[in-house]
Structures are given as structure tokens and as C-alpha cells.
């Protein structure tokens, strides 16, 4: 009984230590999620403005541009996967990787070759463990994304997109990331980045609205050359911010669940320890009574 009681007490102590760690990580994630949400909200107006500008050029001009024209045949597609550098976030990374695998299977079924660009150590580890190839990787800044990283990713993608497929270029680019919906919900999302799909098109005017008149200077091609890289970078940076906010929310939810599980373990082991202690006391009382009876019988 004594040995069993010691085991229960060790397990209670271990669960209490684990609870302290998970509780601290929950509070850290809760403090970071506020800043991440603010960054997502702050980037939204700029992203919408750039999207409307690109939508206007694509809608009110008839020029054919390499970034907006659908190729006749798509031979190779690129998938950019946004994961995290750290774990302990529940199904955050598993969801985005599963979505990327489903997208890759769909593209291959259409006869397209697939190449990968990875953001985050978890995606790199996933591909490295399975000995699968990828083109480039970016790690170390997923918790607090920087715009310079989005610019670097955008430049690498555009360079590969303008290359012919015969020289290792790609014909279309998809991004896969977790979109932040709420503290409890993060949804994996797939967006085709190139050729350009106007995400937020020009809406029909209302009853008292008049469509604006657009004049492009110097030329539509020059406007597209200037706007589209900015649009791509803003979309990538917004995806990085969404992924960071989703990761912090997933971490907070996972650590809250872990803390609750630790409480349940402490409660269960405390009950078992009390039962073991009670059984030990009962056994000791029985031994004392039995010894007293034996002494009285001997006398």
C-alpha cells in the first residue's frame, strides 16, 4: 500500500508541474493573440485597397499581361505551404498539411507536376521526414511575420512564374494557410495566387452610385507591372499574419485543453491516493486490533 501511495503522489506532482507549464503557455499565447489580431486588422485596409486597384486595372483594361492571362496549358504548379516553427498547437499544422496534400493530389490528377515552397519548420520537417523534395524554405519568423519575408517569397514566386516551364518555371501558384475566423475556429484555406484571380472584384454600383472613371498613366502594362508585385506581397503577408494569429489561437486552445486534462488527472489521482491511504490506515488498524486480540488470548 505504501509503495502504491508513493506512485500516486509522484503522478500528482508530475501533473501539477505539467499544469504549471501548460497554463503559462496558455497565458503567453493569449497575450500574443491580441497583437496578432491587431496586425491582421491593420493589414486588411491596405490589402483591400491594393486588391481594388488591381481589380480596376484587370476590369477596365483589355491588355494581356503575363500575370493575369491564363496559359493555354498548365504543366507545372507551385504550392506555398504556411506552417509554424513550433508545435503544441493541436491540429494546426496537420490541417494545413492535409489540405496541401489534397490540393497536390487534385493537381496531379489534372496532369500537372507539383513543386513546393515551404514556410515554417513544421512543413520542412514533414517533407524532410518523408524524404520529399521542395524548392525553397523560409523558417524562423512565423510567430511574428515580417513584411521583408513576404517580399522575398513574392520575388521568388514571380521569378519562377515568369520562367518557361521548360526551364523549371511554374504556370500557376497556390497558397495554403490557416485563416483566422475566431478564437475557436481556424480554417485551412487554398487560394490560387497566380495567374491572378480577382478576389475582390469591382461590385455593381448601387442606386445612387456612379462608377468611377479610370485613367491609366503612363500605360496599363506599366501600371500592372507596378501593382501586381505589390498585390502579391500584400496577399502573402496577409496569409502570414492570418497563419500567425491562427497558430496562437490554436496554441491557446490546445494548452487550455492540456490544463483541463491535468486538472482531471490530479483529481483522479488524488481520489486514488485517498483510497490507498484509507486502505492503508484500515489495514494498520486491523493489524493493531488483531495483535491486541492475540495478546489478550495469550493472557
C-alpha positions as CSV (number, residue, x, y, z in Angstrom):
1,X,0.0,0.0,0.0
2,X,2.8,2.4,0.9
3,X,4.5,1.9,-2.5
4,X,1.2,2.4,-4.4
5,X,0.6,5.6,-2.4
6,X,4.0,7.0,-3.3
7,X,3.3,6.3,-7.0
8,X,0.1,8.2,-6.9
9,X,1.7,11.1,-5.1
10,X,4.5,11.2,-7.8
11,X,1.9,11.2,-10.5
12,X,0.0,14.1,-8.8
13,X,3.2,16.1,-8.6
14,X,4.0,15.4,-12.2
15,X,0.5,16.5,-13.3
16,X,0.8,19.7,-11.2
17,X,4.2,20.5,-12.9
18,X,2.7,19.9,-16.3
19,X,-0.3,22.1,-15.5
20,X,2.0,25.0,-14.5
21,X,3.8,24.8,-17.9
22,X,0.6,24.5,-20.0
23,X,-1.0,27.3,-18.0
24,X,2.0,29.5,-18.6
25,X,2.0,28.7,-22.3
26,X,-1.8,29.4,-22.5
27,X,-1.3,32.9,-21.0
28,X,1.6,33.6,-23.3
29,X,-0.5,32.6,-26.3
30,X,-3.4,34.7,-25.1
31,X,-1.1,37.8,-24.8
32,X,0.3,37.2,-28.3
33,X,-3.1,36.6,-30.0
34,X,-4.1,40.2,-29.3
35,X,-1.1,41.6,-31.1
36,X,-1.6,39.1,-33.9
37,X,-5.2,40.1,-34.3
38,X,-4.3,43.8,-34.4
39,X,-1.7,43.2,-37.1
40,X,-4.3,41.3,-39.2
41,X,-6.8,44.1,-38.7
42,X,-4.2,46.7,-39.6
43,X,-3.2,45.0,-42.8
44,X,-6.7,44.5,-44.1
45,X,-7.4,48.0,-45.3
46,X,-4.2,48.1,-47.3
47,X,-4.8,44.7,-48.7
48,X,-8.3,45.6,-49.8
49,X,-7.1,48.9,-51.4
50,X,-4.4,47.1,-53.4
51,X,-6.9,44.4,-54.4
52,X,-9.4,47.1,-55.6
53,X,-6.7,48.8,-57.6
54,X,-5.6,45.6,-59.3
55,X,-9.3,44.7,-59.9
56,X,-9.8,48.0,-61.5
57,X,-6.9,47.5,-63.9
58,X,-8.0,44.0,-64.7
59,X,-11.6,45.0,-65.2
60,X,-11.3,48.3,-67.1
61,X,-8.4,47.3,-69.4
62,X,-8.2,44.8,-72.2
63,X,-4.4,44.3,-72.1
64,X,-2.9,40.8,-71.9
65,X,-0.4,40.6,-69.1
66,X,1.6,37.5,-68.1
67,X,0.4,37.7,-64.5
68,X,-3.3,38.0,-65.4
69,X,-3.5,35.8,-68.6
70,X,-4.5,32.2,-68.2
71,X,-1.9,30.0,-70.0
72,X,-3.2,27.6,-72.7
73,X,-1.6,24.6,-71.0
74,X,-0.6,24.3,-67.3
75,X,2.3,21.9,-66.9
76,X,3.7,22.7,-63.5
77,X,2.0,24.2,-60.4
78,X,3.6,25.5,-57.2
79,X,2.1,25.2,-53.7
80,X,3.3,27.5,-50.9
81,X,2.5,26.0,-47.5
82,X,2.3,28.2,-44.5
83,X,3.0,26.2,-41.3
84,X,4.5,27.2,-37.9
85,X,8.0,26.9,-36.5
86,X,6.8,25.4,-33.2
87,X,4.3,22.7,-32.2
88,X,1.9,22.4,-29.3
89,X,-0.9,23.9,-31.4
90,X,-3.3,21.0,-31.7
91,X,-4.2,20.2,-35.3
92,X,-3.0,23.5,-36.7
93,X,-0.1,22.1,-38.8
94,X,-1.8,18.8,-39.6
95,X,-4.8,20.6,-41.1
96,X,-2.8,22.8,-43.4
97,X,-0.6,19.9,-44.5
98,X,-3.6,17.7,-45.2
99,X,-5.2,20.5,-47.2
100,X,-1.9,20.8,-49.2
101,X,-1.8,17.1,-49.8
102,X,-5.4,17.1,-51.1
103,X,-4.6,20.0,-53.4
104,X,-1.5,18.3,-54.7
105,X,-3.4,15.1,-55.4
106,X,-6.1,17.2,-57.3
107,X,-3.4,19.0,-59.4
108,X,-1.6,15.7,-60.2
109,X,-4.9,14.2,-61.3
110,X,-5.2,17.0,-63.8
111,X,-1.8,16.1,-65.2
112,X,0.2,18.8,-63.6
113,X,3.6,18.5,-61.9
114,X,3.7,19.9,-58.4
115,X,6.6,21.8,-56.7
116,X,6.6,23.0,-53.1
117,X,7.7,26.2,-51.3
118,X,7.7,25.8,-47.5
119,X,7.2,28.4,-44.8
120,X,7.8,27.1,-41.2
121,X,9.9,24.4,-39.7
122,X,6.9,22.0,-39.3
123,X,6.4,21.9,-43.0
124,X,10.1,21.4,-43.6
125,X,10.2,18.6,-41.0
126,X,7.2,17.0,-42.6
127,X,8.8,16.9,-46.0
128,X,12.2,16.0,-44.7
129,X,10.9,13.0,-42.7
130,X,9.3,11.7,-45.8
131,X,12.3,12.4,-48.0
132,X,10.3,14.6,-50.4
133,X,11.8,17.4,-52.3
134,X,10.9,21.1,-52.1
135,X,12.2,24.2,-53.9
136,X,12.8,26.7,-51.1
137,X,12.1,27.2,-47.5
138,X,11.6,30.1,-45.1
139,X,11.8,29.4,-41.3
140,X,12.3,31.3,-38.1
141,X,9.7,34.1,-38.3
142,X,6.2,32.5,-38.3
143,X,5.2,33.7,-34.8
144,X,5.9,37.4,-35.7
145,X,5.9,37.7,-39.5
146,X,7.9,40.4,-41.2
147,X,7.0,42.1,-44.5
148,X,10.5,41.6,-45.8
149,X,9.9,37.8,-45.7
150,X,6.7,38.3,-47.7
151,X,8.7,40.4,-50.2
152,X,11.4,37.7,-50.5
153,X,8.8,34.9,-51.0
154,X,6.9,37.1,-53.6
155,X,10.0,37.8,-55.5
156,X,11.0,34.1,-55.6
157,X,7.5,33.1,-56.8
158,X,7.3,35.8,-59.5
159,X,10.8,34.8,-60.8
160,X,9.7,31.2,-61.1
161,X,6.3,32.2,-62.7
162,X,7.8,34.3,-65.5
163,X,10.3,31.5,-66.4
164,X,9.1,29.0,-69.1
165,X,8.1,25.6,-67.8
166,X,10.9,24.0,-69.9
167,X,13.4,25.9,-67.8
168,X,12.0,25.0,-64.5
169,X,9.3,27.7,-64.2
170,X,5.7,27.2,-63.0
171,X,2.4,28.0,-64.7
172,X,0.3,28.6,-61.6
173,X,0.9,29.2,-57.9
174,X,-1.3,28.3,-55.0
175,X,-1.0,29.2,-51.3
176,X,-2.3,27.1,-48.4
177,X,-2.7,28.6,-45.0
178,X,-4.9,28.7,-41.9
179,X,-7.4,31.6,-42.0
180,X,-8.3,33.1,-38.6
181,X,-12.0,33.1,-38.1
182,X,-12.3,33.3,-34.3
183,X,-10.5,32.2,-31.2
184,X,-12.1,28.8,-31.5
185,X,-12.1,28.4,-35.3
186,X,-9.2,28.4,-37.7
187,X,-10.0,27.2,-41.3
188,X,-7.4,25.9,-43.8
189,X,-7.8,27.9,-47.0
190,X,-6.4,27.5,-50.5
191,X,-6.0,30.5,-52.8
192,X,-4.7,30.5,-56.3
193,X,-2.3,33.4,-56.3
194,X,-1.2,33.4,-60.0
195,X,-2.4,33.7,-62.6
196,X,-4.3,36.4,-60.9
197,X,-7.8,35.6,-59.7
198,X,-9.5,38.8,-58.6
199,X,-10.5,38.0,-55.1
200,X,-12.5,41.2,-54.5
201,X,-13.9,42.3,-57.8
202,X,-15.4,45.6,-58.7
203,X,-19.0,45.5,-57.5
204,X,-22.0,46.8,-59.4
205,X,-22.9,50.3,-58.5
206,X,-25.8,51.0,-56.2
207,X,-28.9,53.0,-57.0
208,X,-27.2,56.4,-56.2
209,X,-23.7,55.3,-57.1
210,X,-21.7,56.1,-60.2
211,X,-18.9,54.0,-61.5
212,X,-15.5,55.8,-61.2
213,X,-13.6,56.7,-64.4
214,X,-10.2,55.2,-64.6
215,X,-7.3,56.7,-66.5
216,X,-4.0,54.7,-66.6
217,X,-0.7,56.5,-66.8
218,X,1.7,56.0,-68.3
219,X,0.4,52.7,-69.8
220,X,-1.7,49.8,-68.5
221,X,1.3,47.5,-68.8
222,X,3.3,49.7,-66.6
223,X,0.5,50.0,-64.0
224,X,0.2,46.2,-63.9
225,X,4.0,45.8,-63.6
226,X,3.9,48.1,-60.6
227,X,0.7,46.9,-58.9
228,X,0.9,43.2,-59.2
229,X,4.1,42.6,-57.3
230,X,2.6,44.8,-54.5
231,X,-0.6,42.8,-54.7
232,X,1.2,39.5,-54.4
233,X,3.3,40.7,-51.5
234,X,0.3,42.0,-49.7
235,X,-1.6,38.7,-50.2
236,X,1.4,36.7,-48.9
237,X,1.9,39.0,-45.9
238,X,-1.8,38.8,-45.1
239,X,-1.6,35.0,-45.3
240,X,1.4,35.0,-43.0
241,X,-0.4,37.2,-40.5
242,X,-3.6,35.1,-40.7
243,X,-1.5,31.9,-40.1
244,X,0.3,33.5,-37.1
245,X,-3.0,34.6,-35.5
246,X,-4.4,31.1,-36.1
247,X,-1.4,29.5,-34.6
248,X,-1.5,31.5,-31.4
249,X,-5.3,30.8,-31.1
250,X,-4.7,27.1,-31.7
251,X,-1.9,27.1,-29.1
252,X,-4.1,28.8,-26.5
253,X,-6.9,26.3,-27.2
254,X,-4.5,23.3,-27.0
255,X,-2.9,24.5,-23.8
256,X,-6.3,25.2,-22.2
257,X,-7.3,21.6,-23.0
258,X,-4.0,20.3,-21.6
259,X,-4.5,22.3,-18.4
260,X,-8.0,20.9,-18.0
261,X,-6.7,17.4,-18.6
262,X,-4.0,17.9,-16.0
263,X,-6.8,19.1,-13.5
264,X,-8.7,15.9,-14.3
265,X,-5.6,13.7,-13.7
266,X,-4.8,15.5,-10.4
267,X,-8.4,14.9,-9.3
268,X,-8.4,11.3,-10.3
269,X,-5.0,10.5,-8.7
270,X,-5.9,12.4,-5.6
271,X,-9.0,10.2,-5.2
272,X,-7.0,7.1,-5.8
273,X,-4.3,8.3,-3.3
274,X,-7.0,8.9,-0.7
275,X,-8.4,5.4,-1.3
276,X,-5.0,3.9,-1.0
277,X,-4.3,5.9,2.2
278,X,-7.6,4.9,3.6
279,X,-6.9,1.2,2.8
280,X,-3.5,1.5,4.4
281,X,-5.0,3.0,7.6
282,X,-7.7,0.3,7.7
283,X,-5.0,-2.4,7.3
284,X,-2.9,-0.8,10.1
285,X,-6.0,-0.7,12.4
286,X,-6.8,-4.3,11.6
287,X,-3.2,-5.4,12.4
288,X,-3.3,-3.5,15.7
289,X,-6.7,-5.0,16.7
290,X,-5.5,-8.4,15.7
291,X,-2.3,-8.0,17.7
292,X,-4.3,-6.9,20.8
293,X,-6.7,-9.8,20.5
294,X,-3.7,-12.2,20.2
295,X,-2.2,-10.7,23.4
296,X,-5.4,-10.9,25.3
297,X,-5.9,-14.5,24.3
298,X,-2.4,-15.4,25.4
299,X,-3.0,-13.9,28.8
